[in-house]
Amino acid sequence: MSPDALIAHFVGASALILVAAHAGGWLARRLKQPYIVGQLAAGIALGPTLLGALAPEAYDALFPDAIKPALTGFAQFSLVVFLFAVGYELDLKLLGDRARTSVITALASFVVPMAVGSGCALLFQDWLHGLGMPRQLTPSMVVFAGVALSITAVPVLTAIVRENGLAPTVPGVVAVSAAGLLDVIGWTVLAGALLNSGHEQSLGWAWRALLAVGFVALMVVVARPLLRWLLGRIRLEPSLRLALLIGFALGSAWVTHTLGLHVIFGALLAGVVVPRERGGTLDPDLVRPLHDVGSLLLPFFFVISGQSVTLKGVDGAGWLTLLVVTVLAVVTKVGSGTLAARLSGLGRDDARTVGVLLSARGLTELIALNAGHQAGLLSAPLYTVLVFMALATTLLTQPLLHLVRHFAEPPVPHRRPVRDPGEPSSQALDQSPSPSPSPVEAPGTAPAPAPAPEVT
């Protein structure tokens, strides 16, 4: 293929990707589903599963192998920008007075699905072998199976919280705070699994782990103060500042990729390291364009993810695996999150709301699955099963939330208990329970997080 033909194919494919993905997102929003669900469905539809099966000649003409490296490059760039923004916005200070509840909920909703996922991978190795996995799973594969069930998607969860009016309530604050902590735990464990995978790496995992720890220390001790001094001394134009920081994120992503990790870890680390404005506020001149660029280019990531989704090799056993994995993913997340929140002092309905919200996976799950697939920790059929699981659990979040609200106990009308005429009125106790979901009322309670723009 000549250079001119290659460019023409890439431009045409890019136009189709952007239009189809955002049209799918718009349709999903009309159906009261997260925007990302429609984008992911469009990406899968443009892959070999649907377009390749219905019109193979059109699929080969639109997405020849020659343009796939360029599409992959755009997909990786969009991930770096998106996760750089996620790291920059990550603020565990939101835990506030709900820190104990949020921490316990986050730990429980990570440990329980992690144990179930890893345990099932060990118990059913022969079954997974039928889906293209090795007969003897490596430790990294076992750990990754647990991570796949433990992920919570902060962007999707935040959008659902905002759209359902839960931002100023106790379950909304606890769910978002716990999800932020879950992000930190999940990415850390995933980094360890990828380091230990040994995929196409000359250095052993111990050396790579040591270098990774050294790089993190260098970023925190040297890069952060240097950025604070540079951005405080030199008043750069917003466009130049954005270019500088995205370049910083790309450089950090390149280092982590060289160390055997995925680019996502370098991008997240760069976002965490970048100092905020005075008072800990976010810089709107940085956040807004980051979301604009990320939302524009993320469809390329959905299409690249959809290219790896194939129904070849997914037989009856594969569909049964999808059913079992989806049920486990929902039950372990909702159950552990609900029980932990309930034991931490939340009301029954509030605890159920927290558990349901933490079951949303969405984009974060796709990023983790993509990284595991590239590292050789997932076979193509199992990758397909887990992608459909991510789509199913994200679709189920909103209906489950409506179900929880439907069966929630109605608030009891305010009544003053009967008392003796001579009894002081100050001793009359109002015993009516507070409505659910409960608004955040306690003084000093962490305010509801500022709603992040929905991932598009």
C-alpha positions in Angstrom: 0.0 0.0 0.0 1.4 3.4 -1.0 1.8 6.2 1.6 -1.1 8.2 0.0 -3.4 5.2 0.1 -2.4 4.5 3.7 -3.2 8.0 4.8 -6.5 7.9 3.0 -7.5 4.6 4.6 -6.5 6.0 8.1 -8.5 9.2 7.6 -11.6 7.3 6.4 -11.3 4.8 9.2 -10.9 7.6 11.8 -14.0 9.3 10.6 -16.0 6.2 10.9 -14.6 5.4 14.3 -15.4 8.9 15.7 -18.9 9.1 14.3 -19.9 5.5 15.2 -18.5 5.7 18.7 -20.2 9.0 19.7 -23.4 8.0 18.0 -23.4 4.8 20.1 -22.7 6.9 23.2 -25.6 9.2 22.4 -27.9 6.3 21.9 -26.8 4.7 25.2 -27.5 7.9 27.1 -31.0 8.1 25.5 -31.5 4.6 27.0 -30.4 5.8 30.4 -27.1 4.0 30.2 -23.6 5.4 30.6 -22.1 6.9 27.5 -19.2 4.5 27.6 -21.5 1.5 27.1 -22.5 2.8 23.7 -18.9 3.6 22.7 -17.8 0.1 23.7 -20.7 -1.5 21.8 -19.8 0.6 18.7 -16.1 -0.5 19.0 -17.1 -4.2 19.2 -19.5 -3.7 16.3 -16.7 -2.3 14.1 -14.5 -5.3 14.9 -14.4 -8.9 13.5 -17.3 -10.0 15.7 -20.0 -8.1 13.8 -18.7 -6.1 10.9 -16.0 -8.7 10.1 -18.6 -11.5 10.2 -21.4 -9.7 8.2 -19.2 -7.9 5.7 -15.7 -9.3 5.7 -14.7 -7.5 2.5 -15.8 -4.1 3.9 -14.1 -4.8 7.2 -10.8 -5.6 5.4 -11.1 -2.5 3.2 -11.8 -0.2 6.2 -9.3 -1.7 8.6 -6.4 -3.1 6.7 -3.5 -4.4 8.7 -1.3 -1.5 7.5 -3.3 1.1 9.5 -3.6 -0.9 12.7 -0.3 0.4 14.2 -1.5 4.0 13.6 -4.8 3.2 15.3 -3.0 1.5 18.2 -0.8 4.6 18.6 -3.9 6.9 18.8 -5.5 4.5 21.3 -2.4 4.5 23.5 -2.1 8.3 23.3 -5.8 8.6 24.4 -5.2 6.3 27.3 -2.2 8.4 28.5 -4.2 11.6 28.3 -7.2 10.1 30.0 -5.3 8.4 32.9 -3.1 11.5 33.3 -6.4 13.4 34.0 -7.6 10.6 36.4 -4.3 10.7 38.4 -4.5 14.5 38.5 -8.0 14.5 39.8 -7.5 11.6 42.3 -7.9 13.1 45.8 -8.2 10.8 48.8 -8.9 13.7 51.0 -12.5 13.2 50.0 -12.5 10.4 52.6 -12.9 13.1 55.3 -15.0 12.0 58.3 -16.2 9.0 56.3 -12.7 7.7 56.0 -13.2 4.6 58.2 -16.4 3.5 56.3 -14.8 4.2 52.9 -11.5 2.4 53.7 -13.3 -0.7 55.1 -15.7 -0.8 52.1 -12.9 -0.4 49.6 -10.8 -3.1 51.2 -13.7 -5.6 51.4 -14.9 -4.9 47.9 -11.4 -5.6 46.6 -10.3 -8.5 48.8 -13.4 -10.6 48.4 -13.7 -10.5 44.5 -9.9 -10.9 44.4 -10.0 -14.0 46.4 -13.0 -15.4 44.5 -11.4 -14.7 41.1 -8.0 -16.1 42.0 -9.5 -19.1 43.7 -11.7 -19.9 40.7 -8.8 -19.6 38.4 -6.9 -22.2 40.5 -9.8 -24.6 40.9 -10.9 -24.5 37.2 -7.6 -24.6 35.3 -8.8 -27.4 33.1 -11.9 -25.5 32.2 -9.9 -22.4 31.4 -7.6 -24.5 29.3 -10.6 -25.1 27.0 -10.7 -21.3 26.5 -7.1 -21.2 25.3 -5.3 -20.7 28.6 -2.2 -22.8 29.6 -3.0 -26.0 31.5 -0.9 -24.7 34.4 -1.5 -21.0 35.1 1.3 -18.8 36.1 1.1 -16.8 39.4 0.6 -13.6 37.3 -2.4 -15.2 35.5 -4.0 -16.2 38.8 -3.5 -12.7 40.3 -4.9 -11.1 37.1 -8.0 -13.3 37.3 -8.7 -11.8 40.7 -8.0 -8.3 39.6 -10.4 -8.7 36.7 -13.3 -9.2 39.2 -12.1 -6.5 41.6 -12.0 -3.5 39.3 -14.4 -0.5 39.8 -14.6 2.2 37.2 -14.4 5.6 38.9 -15.5 7.7 35.8 -18.6 5.6 35.2 -19.4 5.4 38.9 -19.1 9.2 39.2 -21.3 9.8 36.2 -24.0 7.4 37.7 -23.8 9.1 41.1 -24.2 12.5 39.5 -27.1 11.5 37.1 -29.0 9.9 40.0 -28.7 12.9 42.3 -26.5 10.9 44.8 -23.6 13.3 44.9 -24.6 15.1 48.1 -25.7 11.9 49.9 -23.8 9.6 52.3 -23.8 6.6 49.9 -22.6 8.8 47.0 -19.7 10.2 49.0 -18.7 6.8 50.4 -19.0 5.1 47.0 -16.8 7.6 45.2 -14.3 7.8 48.0 -14.0 4.0 48.2 -13.7 3.8 44.4 -10.8 6.2 44.5 -9.0 4.0 47.0 -9.9 0.9 45.0 -8.2 2.5 42.0 -5.0 2.9 44.0 -5.1 -0.7 45.3 -6.2 -2.2 42.0 -3.5 -0.5 39.8 -0.8 -1.4 42.4 -1.8 -5.1 42.3 -2.1 -5.1 38.5 1.4 -3.5 38.3 2.8 -6.4 40.3 1.0 -9.0 38.1 2.4 -7.4 35.0 5.9 -7.1 36.4 5.9 -10.8 37.3 4.6 -11.8 33.9 8.0 -11.7 32.3 6.5 -11.0 28.9 9.2 -10.1 26.4 11.5 -8.8 29.1 15.2 -9.5 29.5 15.4 -8.3 33.1 13.9 -10.4 35.9 10.8 -9.2 37.7 12.8 -8.4 40.9 15.1 -6.0 39.0 12.2 -4.4 37.2 10.3 -4.0 40.5 13.4 -2.3 42.0 13.7 0.0 39.1 10.0 0.8 39.2 10.2 1.7 42.9 13.2 3.9 42.2 11.3 5.6 39.4 8.3 6.3 41.6 10.6 7.8 44.3 12.3 9.9 41.7 9.0 11.2 40.4 7.8 12.1 44.0 11.1 13.5 45.4 12.5 15.3 42.3 9.8 15.7 39.6 7.0 17.0 41.8 9.0 19.8 43.5 10.6 20.7 40.2 7.2 21.0 38.5 5.9 23.1 41.4 8.8 25.5 41.1 8.6 25.6 37.3 4.8 26.1 37.1 4.9 28.7 39.9 7.8 30.7 38.6 7.0 30.8 34.9 3.5 31.8 34.0 3.0 29.8 30.8 0.2 30.2 28.4 -2.5 27.5 29.1 -1.7 25.8 25.7 2.0 25.7 26.5 1.3 24.4 30.0 -0.9 21.7 28.6 1.7 20.7 26.1 4.4 20.6 28.7 2.4 18.4 31.1 1.1 16.0 28.4 4.8 15.6 27.3 5.7 14.9 30.9 2.9 12.2 31.0 4.1 10.7 27.7 7.6 10.5 29.0 6.5 8.9 32.2 4.4 6.4 30.3 7.4 5.5 28.1 9.6 4.8 31.2 7.0 2.5 32.7 6.5 0.7 29.4 10.3 0.2 29.2 10.3 -1.3 32.7 7.8 -3.9 31.5 4.7 -2.2 32.8 2.0 -0.7 30.7 1.9 2.9 29.7 -1.2 3.4 31.9 1.0 3.3 35.1 3.3 6.0 33.9 0.3 8.2 32.9 -1.4 7.7 36.3 1.8 8.4 38.2 2.4 11.6 36.2 -1.1 12.8 37.0 -0.6 12.1 40.7 2.7 13.9 40.8 1.6 17.1 39.1 0.9 19.7 41.8 -2.5 21.3 42.2 -3.3 25.0 42.5 -3.0 26.7 45.8 -5.6 25.4 48.3 -5.6 22.0 46.6 -8.0 23.0 43.8 -7.8 21.7 40.2 -6.6 23.9 37.4 -9.6 24.3 35.1 -7.4 25.3 32.2 -5.7 21.9 32.5 -8.7 19.7 33.4 -11.0 20.9 30.6 -8.7 20.4 27.6 -7.6 17.0 29.1 -11.2 15.8 29.1 -11.8 17.2 25.7 -8.8 15.5 24.1 -9.5 12.2 26.0 -13.1 12.1 25.0 -12.3 12.8 21.4 -9.7 10.1 21.1 -10.9 7.4 23.4 -13.1 5.9 20.7 -9.8 4.7 19.1 -9.2 2.7 22.3 -12.7 1.2 22.1 -12.2 0.1 18.5 -8.7 -1.4 19.3 -10.3 -3.3 22.2 -13.1 -4.4 19.9 -10.6 -5.7 17.3 -9.4 -8.3 19.9 -12.9 -9.4 20.7 -13.6 -12.5 18.6 -16.3 -15.2 19.0 -13.9 -17.8 17.5 -13.1 -20.2 20.2 -16.0 -19.1 22.4 -18.2 -22.2 22.4 -20.9 -23.3 24.8 -18.4 -23.6 27.6 -17.3 -20.0 26.9 -20.9 -18.6 27.1 -21.4 -20.6 30.3 -18.1 -19.1 31.6 -19.5 -15.6 30.8 -22.6 -16.3 32.7 -20.8 -17.6 35.8 -18.1 -14.8 35.7 -20.8 -12.1 35.4 -22.8 -13.5 38.3 -19.6 -13.8 40.4 -18.6 -10.3 39.5 -21.9 -8.8 40.5 -22.5 -10.9 43.6 -19.0 -10.5 45.1 -18.9 -6.7 44.5 -22.4 -5.9 45.6 -22.3 -8.4 48.5 -18.9 -7.4 49.9 -19.5 -3.6 49.4 -23.0 -3.8 51.0 -21.9 -5.9 54.0 -18.8 -3.8 54.7 -20.8 -0.5 54.5 -23.5 -2.0 56.7 -21.0 -3.1 59.3 -19.4 0.3 59.2 -22.6 2.0 60.4 -24.6 2.8 57.2 -28.3 2.1 57.0 -29.5 -0.9 55.1 -30.6 1.0 52.0 -27.6 3.2 51.9 -25.3 0.2 52.2 -27.1 -1.5 49.3 -26.7 1.6 47.2 -22.9 1.6 47.9 -22.6 -2.0 47.0 -24.4 -1.6 43.7 -22.4 1.5 42.7 -19.1 -0.3 43.3 -20.1 -3.0 40.8 -19.7 -0.6 37.9 -16.6 -1.5 35.9 -16.7 0.1 32.4 -13.6 1.8 31.0 -11.2 0.9 33.9 -12.0 -2.8 33.5 -11.3 -2.5 29.7 -8.0 -0.8 30.3 -6.9 -3.5 32.7 -8.1 -6.3 30.4 -6.3 -4.7 27.4 -3.1 -4.5 29.4 -3.4 -8.2 30.5 -4.1 -9.3 27.0 -1.1 -7.5 25.6 1.1 -9.0 28.4 0.0 -12.5 27.5 -2.0 -13.1 30.7 -5.3 -13.7 28.8 -6.1 -15.8 25.8 -8.3 -14.3 23.0 -11.5 -16.3 24.0 -11.1 -15.5 27.7 -10.4 -11.8 26.8 -13.7 -11.8 24.9 -15.6 -13.3 27.8 -14.2 -10.7 30.2 -15.0 -7.8 27.9 -18.6 -8.9 27.7 -18.6 -9.3 31.5 -17.4 -5.7 31.8 -20.2 -4.6 29.4 -22.8 -6.6 31.3 -21.9 -5.5 34.8 -21.9 -1.8 33.6 -25.3 -2.3 32.0 -26.7 -3.9 35.2 -25.6 -1.1 37.5 -28.4 1.3 36.7 -31.2 -1.3 36.8 -29.9 -2.6 40.1 -29.8 0.9 41.5 -33.4 1.4 40.5 -34.3 -1.9 42.2 -32.6 -0.8 45.4 -34.6 2.4 45.4 -37.8 0.6 44.6 -37.6 -1.6 47.7 -36.1 1.0 50.0 -38.1 1.7 53.1 -40.2 4.9 52.8 -39.3 7.6 55.3 -41.5 7.6 58.4 -43.4 10.9 58.9 -42.1 13.1 61.6 -44.2 12.6 64.8 -43.7 13.7 68.3 -44.1 10.8 70.7 -46.9 10.9 73.3 -45.6 12.3 76.6 -47.1 13.2 80.0 -48.2 16.8 80.3 -45.8 17.4 83.1 -42.8 15.9 81.3 -40.2 18.4 80.0 -40.4 18.8 76.2 -36.6 18.5 75.9 -37.0 14.8 76.7 -39.3 14.1 73.8 -37.3 12.0 71.5 -37.9 11.8 67.8 -37.4 8.1 66.9 -38.2 8.3 63.2 -35.5 7.0 61.0 -33.8 9.3 58.4 -34.8 8.8 54.8 -32.6 6.8 52.4 -30.3 7.8 50.8 -29.2 10.0 53.6 -27.8 13.4 52.9 -24.4 14.3 54.3 -25.3 16.3 57.4 -22.5 15.8 60.0 -20.3 18.9 60.5 -17.0 18.4 59.0 -18.2 15.6 56.7 -16.3 15.5 53.4 -18.2 17.4 50.8 -19.4 15.6 47.7 -16.7 15.4 45.1 -16.9 17.9 42.2 -18.6 16.0 39.4 -16.0 15.0 36.8 -17.1 15.3 33.1 -18.4 12.0 31.9 -16.1 9.8 29.9 -17.1 10.1 26.3 
